[in-house]
């Protein structure tokens, strides 16, 4: 515990730890100071000035977010001078903001709109400085829409892209009335090094950055009687959707989510967790195959460490930043894309449906999934594998548009055939979950025993640290895996692309000594994805993670290889992991290999 300081806020004595900002001290004392540029995930910038406070003995107002407390400091957060200043700052921001709120995608969830309402900005004292029609709207990306007319230049997106993701696709350019958030040479977002992760959307306080939505396209498909519309839902959606319905963060709504999707009119409601289990079978087999090639065959061309390939934001990052290391990626498609390929082949055949009449929809916590679904190589079914991707937020909009009373819904179950899953698949939604699921299966396949952690909980790969490491020693393996006797399987987990960069740099330098690495583009993993409910911060992500693990612990099956639907699809359709058909449909490269 650090040194304690005593200050007064609005005449009330407050004791806080040295180094605490006025903003944090006020919040600890139950006093709300409004902010716009401040965010818990990001460094302090102090450039919006909405959080100004008055300090005794000083003429100028100080930004609460950027001012540390000092012994004896007297702070006023609600003086006439402070209220007037805040009101004028909000008015100035509105003078440069396209405030057509009723037609804005962020209407009702805009921080500037909320402040304007709280401070009752009824009349504009400041003229509009720049005509809004001179601003551009970038709609070329399949994932993100950038509308400069709604930007207040708080620079949260710039700091997000630099600090959390290490991508720097966005930057501040020009000065004065010409100042704007832009990209390299003001190119479209689709033409720069953007990973489509959507973290800029999650941290934008207005409607300047939003996801490209496909709500109307999905409604049209549902209304078409000639179409069979199938929807899959990712694991992180079930612990995020409730927030959009007014529930506390971390509330699990799996059953109500399924019930609402059936009410919306989807012909089949199935679970991405099914193909998460399938991913473990394919990816785990691929890892063991690579280890055999390296340790037994002494193949100099085998690429280790092997990296996961579930996160499309991470895939785009490595394509841009480390293209020479693409061979280290697992060739597995993401669970979303595996599901899409199987819907138009396996599912179509089982249900006697024309795949040309199937519309494949997914609900994802991720905006990069929209980009992934549009990639030209994602047509291995003979059709576009996933037709439309909705975010958690888009699904919430559809539920509200349909007039569904979410809280009164009785829980429903996913449809069968591709709706069965295990707890191992559920934890895909949290950072470290893919690694944990893979280890639960791989260790048991190799040794015939359960992974040696209490209740299957591999705590070493859980947590909020940006980079985590774990290792498991293989002892007394089954005969066919005897070459792994005594091998210390070394694993790493990284979430947030700035941490992915750190791990990749260690690989490039030769300092890393891993066999298997899980990378997730977003802080917290999928549960903190760019399509999840806003706001998001460390506390909210922690609650969502707790819900993910609670869902896992309560499931009857918790290891991917125990999923009976997975066993059935291998028996009836795929035949074996890494087999010819699974390579064609479930992997990004089709090079059929025989199991050794």
N, C-alpha and C positions, 0 to 999 in steps of 0.2 A: 504494500500500500504506500502510495506516495505522500508527500507532505500535504497537510490540509491548509486551506485558506478560508478566510471568512470574508464574505461580501454581503451587500444588501441588494435585493432586487425589488423595486417598487416598495421600499421601506421594510421589507421582510428579510431577516437574517438568513443566510444560506451558507452552509459549509460544504466545500467541494475540494477535490484533489487538485493540486497544482498542475497546470497545463491544460485544464479544462477550459473550453471556449465558453463565452457568454451564452451562446445558443444552447450548448449542452447543459450548462448550469441552470438556465431558465427551464429547460424541459424537465430536469430532475426535480425542480421546485414546482412543477405543474403549471408552468406559464408557457403559453404557446407564442412563439415568435415566427411570423410567416417567412418562408424562403421560396426561392425559385431556382437559383443556380446551385444551391447546396444539395448534395445527395450523400448518404452514408457510404455508398460504394466508392466514392470518388474523392480526390484531393480537394481541398478548399480553394476556391477561386475568389470569392467575394466581389464578383463583378456585377451582380444584378442590383444590389443595394436595397432590396426589399426588406432585409432583416435588420435595418439600422436601429440602433438604440442610442439613448442619451446618457453620457457619463458625466457625473458631477465634476465641475471644474474644467470641462472641455467645451469649446464652442462648436466644433464639428461633430456630427453624428458618426458613430462607428458601426461597421458591419459586425453583427453578433457572431456570425459563423467564423470570422477570421480574426477575432480579438480574444486573446487569452485572458483569463481572469487574473487579477492582482489583489494582494492583501488590502482590505479596506475599501475596495472599489464600490462605488454607489451607482447602480444601474437603474435607469428608467426605461421601461419598454412600452409605456402607454401614455407618455406626455403629449401635450398638444403639438409640440414641435415634431415628435416622432410620428404621430398619426397623420399630420399634414404632409410630412415628407413621404411617407409610404403611399398615401393617396396620390400624390403627384407622380411618384415613380410608376405606379400602376397605370395612371392615365397616360404617361409618356410611352409606356410599353404598348398600350392599346392603340396609341396614335400611329404606331408602325405595324400594327397587327391586323390581319384580315379577320375581323371579328364577326364573320357570318356564322355564328355558332350553331344555328339550327341545321345547317347543311354540312357541318364538320363531323368527321368520323369520331373525333374525341369528345364530342358534345356530351357533357355530363361527367367526364373524367379528365378534365383539363385544369391544371393548377392555376393558370392565369384566369380562367373563367371563374373558378372558385374564389380567388382573391377579389376579382371585380365585384362579385356578388356580396362577399363579406364586407367590403368597404363601400358598397352601394355607389358605384361609379355610374351615376344616372346621366350626367351631362359631360361632354368632352370639352375641356378647356384648351386642349391642344389640337391643332389641325393635323390632318394626315400628311406626313412629311413626304412620302413617296407613293405614287399611284400603284395600287396593288396589281394592276394589269401588266406592270413592267416586270413582275416576278415570274419565275418559271416554275413549272411543276414537272418533276422528273418521274415518269411512270414507266420507264423502260425496263426496270428490274422486275423479275417475276415475284419478288419478295417484298420490296420496300418502295413506298411512294415518298418522295421528298418535295414538300411544298414550302418554298421560301417565303411566301406571303404570310405564313403563320409562325415563322421563326422569330424568337425574341432574343436571339444571340446570347443565350445564357452559357453556351459552350459545353453543356453537359454531354452532348453527343460526341464532341471533339475529345473531351477527356475520357469518355467511355472507350472510344475506339483506340485511344493511345494507351491508357492505363490498364484497362481490363483485358483488352484484346491485342495490344501491340501491333495493330494493323495500320493505323494512321490513314485511313481512307478519307477522313474528313478533316478539314482545317479551317481556321479563320483567315479571311482575306480582306484586303482593302481597309479603309478607315472612314470614320464619320458616318454620314448617311449612306455611304456605299458599302459599308461593312457587311459581310455575309459569311455564312457557313457554306463552304464549297468543297469541291474535290480537286484532284490534280488536273490543272488546265480546264477546270469547270466542266469536265466530262460527265456523262451520265453515270449513275451509280453502277450500272451494269457493265461499264467499260473501264472501271478502275479496280484496284486490288481490294474489293469488298467481299467479305465471306458470307454475306446475307444472314449473319447470325441474329440480327434484330435487336442486339443489346442497345443500340442507339435509340430504337423505338421505345424500349422499356424505360429509358432514362430521360426521354424528351418530355418536358412538362406540358407541351401544347400538341397541336395536330400537325406540326411541321414534319414529323417523321411517323408514318403509320404503315402497317402491313398492307400489301395489295390483297384486297379481299375478293373472294370468289363465292360470296353468299348467293347472289342472284343466279349464277350459273348452276349451283347445286339445287336451288329451288326449282329451276326450270327442268332439271333432270328428274327430280322427284315427281313433278307434275306430268311428265311424259309417260303415258301408259305403255309405250313400247320399250321402255328402258327398265332394266333391273338394277337398282341402285344399292350398292353394297358400301357399308361404312366400317372402318376400323378405328379404334381409339388407342392412343399411346398410353403407357402407364402413368406418366406425369399428369395427364389431363384429369384423372380422377381425384387427384389431391390439389388441383388448382381451380377447377370449375366452380366449386362451392363459393369461392371468394366473389365471383361475378354474380352470385345469387344472394349475396349479403351474409354469407356464413363466415365464420372465423377462419383465418389461414390454417391449413393443415387438416381441415375437415374432409373426411373421405366420403365421396358421393357416388361410388361405383354403381350401385344398383339404381339410383335415381337417374344417373347419367344414361344408362342403358334404356331405362323406361322412357326418358325424354326423347331419345333418338328413335325409338319405335313409334312414339306419338308424332314425331315430325314426318313420318311416312317412308323411312328407309326400308327397303325390302329385306335386308339382312343386316344385323348389327353384330359385328364380330370384333375380336380383340387382337391388337397388334402384339400383345404378349405371347400369342401363339407362335408368331414368327420370331419373337425374341428368344423363346426356347429353341426354335429351329436354328437360330443364329449361333447359339451356344454349341449345338451339335456340330455345325459346319466349322465354326471358328475354332472350337476346341480340337477337332480332328486336324484342322489345318496346322495349328500350333504343334501338336504332337508329331505330325508328319515332318514339319520343318526341323524339329529337334532330332528326329531320327536321321534325317538327311545330313544334319550338321555333325552329330555325335557318332553315328555308325558309318554312314556312307562317306563322311569327310568331304561333302560337296562344298567346294569353295564358293559356289554361286548362291547358296541358300542365304536368305536375308533374315538376320536376327539383330536386334529384337524385332518381334512382330508387333505391329500396332493395330489397335481396333479401327474399324471403319464404319461405325454406327452414326457418327456425328457428321453431317454434311458440311457444317461450318468448318470443322477441323479438316475435312478432306480438301475443301477449297483453299484453306490456309496452307496446307503442305504442298498443294499443286503450285501455288504462287511462290512460296518462300523456300521450299526445300524439294524442288522437283526431282533432284537426283536421288531422293530417298523414297520415292513412291513404291519401290519394290518391297519396302518394309511393311507396307500396309497389308492387312488381311484382304484377300480378294472378295470376301463376303460383302454382299449388298447390305444396306441397313434393313432392320426388320420391316420398315414401311415398304421398301421396294421389293423385298422378298414376298410380302403379303400381296402386293399388287400383281406380281408375276403369277402367283399361285391362284389368285381370284379368277384370272382370265384363262387358266389352264386346268388345274386340279379341281377347283370349285365349279367352274363351268361344266366340266365333264361329269362331275358327281351330280349336279343338279339338272343336267341335260339342257343347258342354256347356250345360246349363241353368244360367244365372247364379244362380238361386235355390238351386242345390245346391253352389255354390262357396263355400268358407270362405276368406277372405283374411286371412292372418296376416303380421305383419311382426316382424322382430327389429331393435330400434333401441337406440342408445346413450343414449336420451333418455326420460325419464318424461313430458315434455310431449307426446310423440307419442301417448300414450294419450288425453290430453285432445283433441288435434287430431282423432284418428280418431272421437271421439264428437261432434264438432261437428255441429249439425243440417244445415249446408249441404254436408256431405261425403257426398252421396247422388246425385251427378250421373250415376252409372251406372244409376240406377233402384233401387239397393239401397244398403245401407251399404257404402261403398267398401272400407274396411278394418275387418274384424270384430274382430280381437284384436291388441294390440300387446304383445310381450314385450321385456323389456330383455335386455341381454347377460347379466346375472346370472341371469335367469329361464331363458334357454336353457341355461346351464351346469347349472342344477339339473335340467332335463329330461334332459340327457345323462347326468348321474350317476344319476338315477332309473332310467334305461333300462339301466344297467350297461354302458355303452359304454366300452371302453378307448381313450380318445381318442388317445393317443400311438401306438397300433398301427394306426390307421386309414390306409389308403392314400388319397392325395389323389384327390378327385373333382372333376368340373367341373359348373358350373351347367347346368341344362337350357336348351335353345335357345328361340328365339322372343322371350323377354324376359330373356335371361341374358347377352347380349353387352354388353360395356362397354369403355370406354377409360380410360387413366390420368387423363384430365381428370375423370372421374367419381369415381375413387378419392380424389382429393385434396379432394373435398367434405368428407371426414372431419376435415380440419384447418382451423383458422382461416386465412382467406385463400384457401382452396382454391376456393371458388365464384367468387371474383373472378378468380383465375388461370385457371380453366377457361373462364370467359366471355371473358376477353381473348384467350386462344389462338384461340378461334373467331371472335370479332367482328373482331379485327384482320385475320385472313386473309380473311374474307368481304368486308371493306371494301377491302382493298388487293391481294388475290390473293397475298400473301406471308405467310410465317410471322412470328409475333411476334418482334421483334428482341431476343431474349434467348437466351443460350447454352443449347442443348439444351432449349429451350422452358421453362426454369425461370425464372419471373418472381420473382426473389428479393426484390424490393421489397415484395411483399405477404406474404412469409413471415416468420415470427419469433414471438416471445412478447410483444412490446410490446402493451399493451392497445389502442392506436390506431396504425395505420400508414397512410401515404399513398403514393400512386404516381401517376405521370402518363405517358402515352404520346402522342407527337405523331403525328398522322395526316399522312403525306406521300405524294403520288402515288396517291391512291385510285382505284379503278375508276370508270368513267364515271358509273354510277348513284349513286355515293356522292361525287361531286365536291364536294358542299356541305360535306363534312367536311375538305376540303383545309386544312391548317395548324391544325386544331383540336387543342388540347392536352386530351386526354381525362383528366380529373382524377378519381381514385378514392380511396376510403378503406376501411379495414377496421377493425372494432371487435368485440372479443369480451369477454364478461362484460357484464352489463347496466349496471353502473356506468359502463363506458366508452361503451356505447350512449347512455346519458343525456348524457354529456359531448358526444358528437357531435351529438345531437339539440338540445341547448341551443345549440350553435354555429349550427345551421341556423335555429333560432327567432330568434336574435339577428341573423341576417344575416351573421355572420362567415364561415360556411362557403361554399366556392365549388367544390362537387363536382358531377360528373355522375352518378356511380354509387357506391353504398356497400354493402358487405357487412356485415351484422350477424349475430352469433351470440350466443345467450343465455349459453352456458357458457364458462368459461375454457379456452382452447385449442381452442374449437370443439367439434364433436361428439365428438371423441376424449376430451374431458373431461366428457362429458355425465352427467346425473344417473342414468343406468342402467348406467354402466360399472363395472368391477370396483373394489372398495374394498380398500385405500386408493388415493387419488389425491393427487398433489402435483406441484409444478412439474417435478421430475426425471422422474417417471413419464410425465407428459404429453409431455415433450420426447422421450422414447424412443418413445412411440406415434406422434408426429408424424414422427420419422425413419423409422419403418416405413411410414407412409403414403406418404411421398415415394419410398422405395425400391421400393414396389409399383408406383407410377406409372412410375418410370424403367425398370422391367423389362418393361413391357407393350408389345406390338407396335404398338398404336394409342394415341395420346396426345392426340387432339383429338376433341371430341364429334361434330363434323360428319363425321368419318371412320367412325363406327360404322355398319356395314352394316345392322344390325337397325333402327337409327333411320331410315336411308334407306328401308328396306322398309316400316316402319309409316306413313311419310308417303306412300309410293307407293300402298299398298294400303288405307289406312284414314283417316288424318288429312288427307292431301293437301297441306297446307302449314302452316308455323308461323303462328300467329295466325289461322288459318282458322276457319270456322264450327264444325266439329266439335271442333277442338282447344280453342277458346274454351269450348265447352260442357263438355268433359270435364276439361280440364287447367288451367282458370283459375277463380278464385273469382267472377268476374263474367262473365256471358254477354252480351256486346255485340259481335256479329259485326262485324268491320271488314274492308274489302278492303285487301289489300296494295297499297302505293303504289309 
